[in-house]
Amino acid sequence: MTVDHVSKSFGDNHVLRDFSLTLGRGENVVVLGKSGSGKSVLIKCIIGLLPYDEGTITVLGQDVASLDHAAMDQLRARVGFLFQSNALYDSMTVRENLLFPLRRHWLEHSAGEEDDMVRQALEDVGLANTANMMPVELSGGMRKRIALARTLILRPEIILYDEPTTGLDPITAREIDQLIREVQHKYNTSSLIISHDMNCVRLTADRVALLVDGRCYAEGTYAELEQRDDPKIHEFFA
C-alpha cells in the first residue's frame, strides 16, 4: 500500500499536507500523532470513506480514487477495518455480527462452511464460546476482540486499526496489542495502526510514522525515534 503526497482539507483546515507513507507485506506500521492531528482522516481516505484533494493512494495495486462503488466494495472485502467504536450491531448475536460482512459482500458459503469460519475467527481472538452471546453481554475488551474476529472472517490482506486500545484498561489494552501481533504472525497480514497510545505503538509497530502538522514528519522503529534528538519527536517519547 502506498500513500503518495496526499493532501486533505476541510475548508481552511488543512488536515493532511503532502503526506506520504508505504506499507509493506506482513508489516505493522503505526501512524502516531496527537488527537486531532488527522490520523483518522488518513485511514478514512485509504478505505475510500473520504475523498482526498491531492495525491494518490494505491491499495493492493489499485488507485483508490479511480474506483467506482462496486470496485471499492470488492477492494474493501480484501481490507479489514477495525473501527475505534467496534461498530457491533447490538441486535445481532456474535455469530450474526461475524457473518454480516460475508452477506454484505455477497459471499455465499454453505451452513457448514459458515460454522467453520465463525469458529476459526472466534478461536483466533480467544473467544470460542461466545457465538450465541449478544454484544451487551460482553466486556469492552471482548467487544474489541469480536470486532477483530469480524474483520478476520474475510481473511483480509491488509487490516486498518483505528485507535484499537482507546477506552480500554491497561491490562486489556496490552492483550489487544498482543493479539494484533499474533494476527500479523499467523496470517502475514499488513497492518496500518492509528494510535496515540505509546504502549500500543511500542508493542505493535515494526515501523512508526510520526504525523505532525499534516505531514509524515519522521519514520523509523520505536527505538530509533525514541533516541532522536528532535523536540517534536521527543515530546511523544518523554
Beta strands, then each sheet from edge to edge (+ up, - down):
strand 1: 2-10
strand 2: 13-22
strand 3: 28-32
strand 4: 54-59
strand 5: 62-63
strand 6: 79-82
strand 7: 158-162
strand 8: 190-195
strand 9: 207-212
strand 10: 215-220
sheet 1: 2+ 1- 4+ 5-
sheet 2: 6+ 7+ 8+ 3+ 9+ 10-
end
